[in-house]
Amino acid sequence: MASDTDPLPSGAFYEYTAIVEIATSPDGERVAFVATESDGSEDERRRSVFVAPTDGSEEPYRLTRASDAGSPKWSPDGAKLAITAAREQDTELAVEPSENDADNEDSDEGADGKGGNGGGDDGPKNQVWAFDLVRGGDARQITDRSEGVTGFDWGPDGERIVVAAPDQTDEEEEYQDQVEEDGPIEVERLQHKVNGSGWTDTVTTYLFVVDVESRETTRLDRANDGEIGSRRPLAPAWSPDGDRIAFTAFLGENSDDTMALDLYTIRPDGTGRERLTDGERRLQGPTWSPDGDRIAFVGGDPANWYIPTEVFVADAASGEDHSVSSSLDRTVAWGGGPQWIDDGTLVTLIADEGNSSPVRLDADADNPAWIAPWQGEDRAIRALDLDDDGERAAVVVSDPSAADVYGLDVADFEVTDDPLDRVTTANEGLLDGGQVPEFERVAWENGDGIEIEGLVYLPSDFDPEDPEPRPVVASVHGGPMSYDAPAFDFDFPFWTSRGYIVLRTNYRGSTSYGREFSERLRGTRGEKEVDDVVSGVDHLVERGWIDDSRAFLTGFSYGGITTAATVTSTDRFAAAAAEHGIYDFYSVFGTDDNHNWHEDEFGLPWENVETYRELSSLTDVGEVDTPLLVTAGERDWRCPPTQAEQLYVSVKKQGVESKLVIYQDEHHNVGDPDRAIHRIEELAAWFDDHDPGTE
């Protein structure tokens, strides 16, 4: 039976907005946020910056439109908002006459001598720009780095910023020019390529202190004098007193052969570099306490990503640190870095049993406390940012009907009644009432007797108490070190408005249920997670929710790996779609950018040939009878398209109905709107063509 609602058109994706970053002003009265939007005329997804009052009293005000922008950071006095943006060079720089050509005001020669966009032949690079929100007007360009910037922070005086940026030597610049002119690519690094970035080089990222008014720039050579060509950001954070800058780096040998990062501090003049940690963790998000005595950060095992990450607090002078969240046995949520309420108290987002929720942390002891009783189980807090006094917060709250920015007082995190002031209505009008999915959590025992949880999105006209069976799309999350939480996502109403139930299984390996649950998948592939997904479908059949003959399976990235493994072991599904996955772990080693991860879990392929073969769905591809759609990104170096080709040809060779779709110019994710629309339409057509219930 089809749903009574009108199906959500695939073309509505052009109207779909996702909020991805927030920054609360120092006084807590405003919030800047970044939203991804589609530009239909250019067929691009772009990140735009908006500002709004945190009490929701006014509509958000758009600051950027034409160029990709992000990373909003308020100046300490709240008068300016700095962002990173890849846009044409500031006219103030572009027309500035040189000493030798004072009359040539029409020259488009940029300050770096490479043309008006400051980014060479590849177009504009990410630079730091600042809006003066008191005086108004367009943003003013602060940096002019030839390779762009990768991160920045304001100094406490508001007169300087610290930026992380690659800095080429003359020899490296000559090599880059050679590559851009279709010359040979020459690599001597172990990490020879990175998804989304391309072939690696030896260019080192340094810290630079930049005067906001004059743009005068000083490189801090000692900040990164040992990490050649690192793909990892330095994440600079300026101390409240202005005396030191914290950053993360690995300054040992063989940086391509580890994911470890250390915490360092350095003076703004480039002297006095100090290492605070011992090289045994991967670190992110260093954040100074208000008094500048301590630094909080997120730390995790550099090799074993199944182990939950924790919040650590380090003494800024001695470097002695301790975990303040380990007793939870829960990982820090994506985007959930610690925020200081005061010198002794922090708040962060923790992933807990298929949700992302705030926790209050004691900076002196491992004594965490869950807060926000108003949150409930059907919505997740996806982002959190506090003002400078720790009194007002902005959050992004997501549920199956919407994902928006809200403001609230920090004291109200403890109340029972909903304290949120809605700031945005990002997707208002996208869905009509009948297209909004219903939501339920379900749990079942898998074949090993272990309880597994799933999130179920239901058509709005479906009655769980008096069900009429529907078709199901079992949609498997990636990672696997990830988890599903209640979410507003375009795919869910697309399916439920067409009468499908969507099952999202938090299979073994998912990271919001503690270390023991997560590590059950470590070193294995294709059995445990397959059992968890298939037993979840069987559970919904037993409840009378879904039609046994109309079950469909898909998954992206690790979800694609699981999809392929499933169809080699069962004919349970009427059709399946393996999206952007890995199907032969032996041949993928060295052709993707995850060699460290694979070595940690499975050893080296030439030393463990049988292990790699047993892990690969291609080894058992002769068992596949399920009609299979296989997709890949042409430039995906996380899960290379050759993997999709191997799976497709192997299935097709046996006469199994199959189809291969390659998205040109796409990396691991599908970002282009037209291609994203094509993807969802292709899945729908594949399932519809193989649906026993469709005439």
N, C-alpha and C positions, 0 to 999 in steps of 0.2 A: 504494500500500500504506500502510495506517495504521500508526502506531507500536503496539508491543505494550504500552506502558505505559498507565496510566490517565491520561487528560487532567487537567491541573491545572484545577480548577474556577475559574471567574471569580470566584466569591464568596470564594475564598481571598485575594483582594486585601485583605480586611478584616484578615487576619493578617500582611500584608506590612509590614515595618519597613525604613526607610532611615535610615542614620546620616549626618548632614549637617554637624556641627561637632564639634570636639574642643578641649579646653584642658588642658594638663598642669600639675599643681600645681608651685609653685616648687621643691619638693624632689624632684620627679620620681616620688613614690611613688603618686600618684593621678592619674586622668584624669577630667574631666567631659566628657560628650558629650551631643549633642542628637540625638534620634531622632524621625522622623515616624511616627505611628501613626494608625490609623483608630479613630474612636469610632463604633461601629455604631449606638448608640442616638440619637446626635445627627447622624449622617451627616456627619461632619467629619474631615478630616485635621488632627491636632494635633502640635505639636512639644513633646516632653517632655525634661526634663533628668535625667540619671543621673550617678552617681559610682561609680568602681570603682578598685581598686588596679591599677597598671600591670603587676604581675607575674601577674595573672590568678588570684590566690589566693582571691578571694572573688567572689560574684556581684555584678553591678552593683546599686546602691541607687538607687531612684527618688526624686527630689526633687519633681517636679511631675507633675500628672496632668490636672487639669480645664481649665487655661488654656494658651493658646499661649505658649511660652517659647523663649528662645534666647540667643545671644551670651554664653556663660559666660566669666567672667574671675575668676581667683583673686586674693585680696588678697595683698600682698607677703609676709606671714607665713604664708600658706596656711590661716589660720584661718577665713576667710570665702570664700564663692563668690557673686559677684554675677551676676545674669542680667537680661535684659529679659523682661517678661511683661505680657500684657494680661489682667489679672485684677481682680476687685472690690477696691475700695480697702481698704487695711490698716485693721483696726478701730481701731487706735491713732489713726489720722488721722480716721476716720469719726466717732468718738464724742468727739473732743477738743472740750470746750466752748469757746465764744468768750467774750470779755470781757463781752459784752452778754447772754449767755444761759448763764450758768454752771450753771444747774440743768437745762438741756435735754439730758440725757445720751443720750436716745433719738433725737436729731436725726440724719438721714442727710445733712445738709448737709456737703459736702466742703470741703477747704481752699480750693478755687477757686470755691466758691459755686455749683457746677453740679450738685450731687448726689453721692451716695455713690461713684460709680465714677470720679470725677475726669476724666471724658472727655466730658462733655456728652451730647447726645441719642444719639450713635452708639455708646454703650457704652464699656467700658474701653479706654484707649489704652496703648501700650507704655510702661511705666515701669521704672526700675531697682529691683530687689529684691535683698536680700542674705541668704543663709543663714549662720548662725553654726554651723559644722560642729564646733566644740568643745563649745558649750553645747547645741546641738540646737534643736529647735522649728521652727516655720514661718518662712518668709522675712519680713523686715522691709522695708517700702517705704521707699526712699530719696528718690525724686523724685516730684513731683506736678505735672507739666507738663500743662496743659490739652490740648495737642496731642500729648502723648507725647514720647518721645525716639527719636533715630535712631542713636545710638552713644555709647559711654562708655569710660573707662579709669580705672584706679586711680592715685591719687598714690602715690609711693614710701613715704610715711609710713603708708599704709593708713587715714588719717583723713579723706581727701577723695577725691572722684572728679571727673572732668571729663566733662560730658555735652554732646552736641549735641542741640539741640531747637528746633523752631519756636517763635517768640514773636510772637503777634498784637498789633497795635496795637488800640486801641478801635475804630477805623474798620473794620479787617479783621475783628474779631470781630462787629461789627454786620452786615457783609456776609455772613459765614458763617451767622449766625442767619437771615438772609434766604433764603439758599440752602436751608437745612435746612427752612424753612417753605414750600418749593416756589416761592420767588421766582425771578426771572430770574438766569441765570448771566452774568456780565459779565467778559470777558477782554480784556486789552490786550497780553498777552505773546505772543511768537512761538511759544514752546512751549506751546500752549494746552491740551494734555491729555497725560497719561502713562498708559500701560497699568498697570492695577492700582491707580492712585492717583486717577484721575479728572481733572476739569477743574482746571487750575492756578490759583493765586492769587498774591498778592504777598507772602505771609508769608515772612519771612526766618528761616533757621536760624542760631542763635548757639551759642557755647560758654558753658557755665555751670560754675562750680566750686561743688560742693556738699559741705558738711560732713556726713559720714556719720552722726554721732550726733545733731546738732541739726537737720539738714536745712536749715540756713541756706544761701542760694543767692546767688551773685554772678554777674551777666552780664558777659562780656568783650566789650564793644561793638565793640572794634577787631578782633575775630577775624573778623568777617564784615560789614563795614559797606558793602559794595558789591555783594554778590551777592543780588539780590532774588528771592525765591521759588525758589531753586535746588532741583532734584530730586536733587542730588548730595550724598552724606554728607560731613561735615567730617573724619571718621575721626581723632578726637583720639588722641594718644599722648603720655603724660607721660614726661619725661626721668628717668633714674635718680637724678639729684641733686635733682630736684624743682623746678629753677629755670625750666624752660621746658616748654611744651606744643607739640608739632608737630601740624599739621593741614593738610588739603588744601582749596583753594578757588580759584575764579576770581573775582577782584575787579575785572576790567576791565569795559568796556561790552559790551552785547549778549551776555550770558552764555548766552542761549538759542540763539545761533547758532554755538556752538562746544562741543566736548567737552573742551577743554583744562582742566587743573587745575594749580595751582602748589602747591609745598610752602612752608609758612610755619611760623614758630615765634613764640610769644608768652609773656610771663611770666604766672604764675597770677593776678596782680593786674590783668591786662588791659593792661599797658603793654609797650612795647618790641617791637611786632610787626615781624618781619623776613621778607622774601621771599627764598627760597633758590634758586628756579628761574626760568626765563625765559619761561614761558608757551607752550612749544613741545611739551609732552607732555600726555597724560592720565595722572594718577598715582593710585596706590592703595597701601594697606598700609604707611604709614611706620612704621619700626621702629628704635628707638634701639640703638646698640651698648652693651654692658655698661658701658663707661667714660663714655658720654654724649657722646663727641666726634664721632660720626658717625651718620647716619641712612640706612638702606637703604630702598628703595622699588621698586615695579614701575612702569615707565614705558613708554608706547607712543605711537604717532602718534595725535593727536586726531582726524584725519579718515580716514586709511587704516588700517583695522583688520586688513587682511591682513598688514601688516608685523609680524613677531614682537615681542612685548613683551620687555623686558629688565629685569634687576636692576641698579639704579644704587646707588652709595654716594656720599652728599654729606657734605661737611664741615659740621658743625652751626654753625660760626661764620662761615665765608666763603661757604658755599653752593656752592663748587666741587664738581662731581660727575663721575663717570665710570662707564661701564658695566662690569660685571664678568662679563657673560654673552654679549656680542654675538658672540663668536667661535664660539659654538655654532650660530648661525643657527637657533635653535629658540625657540619662544614659552614664556613662563612658563605652567605649567598652571593651569587653573581651581582656585582655592583654594590656589595654591602660593606664597604670598608668602614673602619671605626670613625666615629665622630665624638669629640669631647663635649660633654655637657658642662663640666667644670674640671678643675685640676685633679680631682679624684674619681671622676665618673665618666663613663663613655656609653654610647649606644651604638649598636651595629645591627645589621640584618643577618639572621641565621637561617639556613635551610633546614626545615624540620618537617619530616613526614609529608612530603609533597606540598610544601608551602614555604614562603619566605616571610619571616616575622621578626619584629624588633626585640632586642634583648638589652637590658641594662647591665653594664659591666663595671666591676670595682677595679680601679686601676692598681690597687695594692694587693689584690688577692683573687684567686679563681673562685669567684662567688657570684655567678651570673643569675639574673632573674628575668623570666619572661614578662613582657609588658604588653600593652594594647589588647585587653580583653574584648574590646569592641571589634576586633578584626574579623573573627569568625573563621570558618573553614572554607568558605566559598570565595574568598578574595585574597590576593597576595600583595604585599608591599614590595614593589620592584626597585625603588630607589628612595634614598633618604638623605637630606642635607639640612644642617642646623645653622642658625645665625651665629655671630661671634660670641654672643653672651650665653648661648645654650638655652635660650628661652623660647624660640620660635623655630618651627621646622616646616619644610616642604617635603612631601612624599608623592610618589607615583603609586597609585592603587589600581590593581587590575582585577577584573572579574569577567565572567563570560559575556557581559553586556557592554563593557567599556573599559578603557584604561586612561586615567586622567591624573592631572596634578591637583593636589589638595594641600591646604595649609592647616596647621594646628599648633597650639601651644605645647611645648615639651611636657609641662606638668600634666596635660590632659592625656598623655599616653597611658596613664594609669586608670582612667575612668572607664566605666562600663558602657555608658551611652556614647553614641557616635559623636566624636568631637570635630569632625572634618569640615573645613570650609572648601567648597569646590571651586577650583581656579579655572579649569578648562572643561570644555565639552568637545573634545578633539574630533570625535566621529559622529556628532549629532546629525541625524538624518541619514546616516549610511544604512542603517537597518530599520525596517518597520517592526512593529511589535511582534509580529509572528515569526520574524527571522531571528530573534534573539534566542540562543539556545538555553534550555534548562540545564542544570548541572547537578551531578551527584557523585559522591565518592563511593566506591565499592571495594570490597576486599574478598579474597578467596584463597584457598590453599592450592599451591602448585603440586606437581607430581612428587616432589620431595617432602610434602607436608609443611612447607614454609608459607606463611601468610604474605601475600602480595597485594599491593594496593593499586588501584587504577582510578583515573579521573574520567568521567563519562559525560559527554555533551549530548543532549537529547533534543529531538525536534520539539518545538513549543507545543504541539498538539498531542504529544505522547504522554500516556498515563502509566507511570511505573507500577501503580497498584492494580490496574486493569489493562495490561499491555496487549497490543496487537503487534506481533513480531515485525521488526524492521530490518533492513539490510544494515551491515556494520562496516565501517572503515576502521580497522585496527591500525592506528598511526603510531609508529615507534619513534621515541625521541633519540637524538644523537648523543654523542659523548664518547663512551658510555658514562663518563664521570659527570653526570648532569642529572636533572630530575624535572618532572612535570609539576607545575603548580597551576592553580586557577588562572586563566589567561583570556584576554580578548585578543583573538588572532583571526585574520581574515578567513583562513581555511575552515575554521569550525562552523561559523554560520553558513558558509558556502555549502558544506555537506549536510548539516542538519536541516537547512531550508529545502533540501532536495529529498528529505525523508530518511536520511542515514543517521544512525547512531555513530558517534565517534568515541572510540576507546583509546585512551592514552595510558599505557602501562608503565609504572615505575618498577621495572624489572630489577633483578639482582645486578648490582653494579651501580645503580642509581645512588646519588651521594647525599640524600637528605634523611637517611634512616640509620646512620651510624656506620662506624668503620667495619664492623663484622659483616653487615649486610652488603656493603659496597665491595669489600675485598673478596666476596664469594666468586666474583667474576674474574678476578686477577689471574692471568696466565691461562685462561680458557676462552673459547669462542664457540658459539653455535649450539650449545646444549641448554644451559641454564636459562639464558634470556629467551630462547625459543620456547622452552617449557612455560615460562612465565606468561608470555604473550598468548600462546595457544590456549593455556588453561584459563586465561581471562575471557577469551571468546567463548569457551565451553561454559564458563560460569554464567555468562549473560544468556546463552541458549537455555540453560537450565532454569533461569528465572523467567523465561518466556519473553525476554526483551527483543531477541534478534532471531531472524530466520536462519536456521542452520545452513541452508544451501546458498545463502546470499552474504557470505563473509568475504571481505576484501582486505588486503594487507598492503601497507606502504610504509616507508621510512626513509629518512634523509640522513646521509653521512653514516654514523654508526647504525642508525635505523635502517639504512640500505644494506649494511652488512648483515643485520639480523633478518631482514626480509629474504635475502638470498639464502641464508642458512636455513630459514624456515621451509622454503619451497624445496630444498634438497632432502628434507626429512619428513614431510607430510604433504598430502594433497588436500589439506583442510580448507584451503581458500579457493574461491571460484576464479580469482585473478589476483595478481600481485604486481607491485611496481617498486623496483629497487632503485633508489635515487642516490647518485653521487656517493657510492660506497667502495669498499675494497673487498675483493673476492678471491685473490691469490696473495697471501701474505708473503710467500717466498719471493715472487717476482716484483712485489711492490717495494721491497726493501731497497733504499737508495734512489728510487724514482719518486718517492713522496718526500715530505719534509718532516717526517716523524720517526726517524731512525732511533733516536734516544728512547722514545716510548716503547717501540717494538723490542728493542734490545733488553730493556728492563723487564718486560713481561715474558718474553719468549727466548731470550738469549740471541746469539748470532745465527743467521740462517744456515751458513755453511757448517756450523757446529751442531745444529739441531734441525736437520733437514726434515725428519719425520714429524717433528712438532709443528713446523711451519705448514707442512702438507695437511696434517690433521686439522689445523685451525681453519683451513681455506675451504670455502663452499665450492670452489671450482673442482676440488678433489672428488666431490660427490655429485657433480653436476649431472651425471648420467641418471640420477634419480628424479630429475625435475620433470613433472608433467603439467604443472600449473602455467597457464598463459602468463607471460612475463614481459612487462615493460621495463626497460633499462634506460636510465638517463645519466648524463654527466655534463660537466662544464668543460669546454674545450681547453681552458687554461687552468684547470684545477690541479694544483700540486699538493693538495692535502690527500685527495683520493683521485689519482690521475685517471684521465678518460680511457687509457689503455685497459684499465681494470674493467670498465663497462664493456669495452669491445670484446675482451676475452669471454666474459659471461654471456654476452649476446650471441656471439658466434657459436659458442659451445652448446647453448640451448637450441639455437636455430638449426644447427647441424643435425640435431636429433629429430627434427620435424615438429618441435613444440612451438606453438604460436607465440611469437615474440616480436618486439619492436625496439629499436635503438633510437634515442633522441639525444643529440649533442647540442648544447647551447653555446654557440660561437661567442668568443670573447668573454665568457663568464669564468670566474674563478670557482671557489668551492661553493659559494652561495649564488643564488640567482637573484641579481639585484635590479636588472633592467625591467621596467614595468611590463613591456610587451611580452618579454620572455616569462616573467612571473605569471602573467595571465595565460600564456600558452601552456605553461606547466600544469596549472590547475585544470584547464580545459582538457588537456591530454589525459590526465588521470581520470577525470570524469568520463570521458569517452571510452577509455579502456575498460573501466569497471562496467559501464553501461552495456558495452558490446558483449561482455562476458557474464552478464547478470541473468541467471535462470529465470528471474522474476520479471524480466523485461520482454515485452512482446516484440 
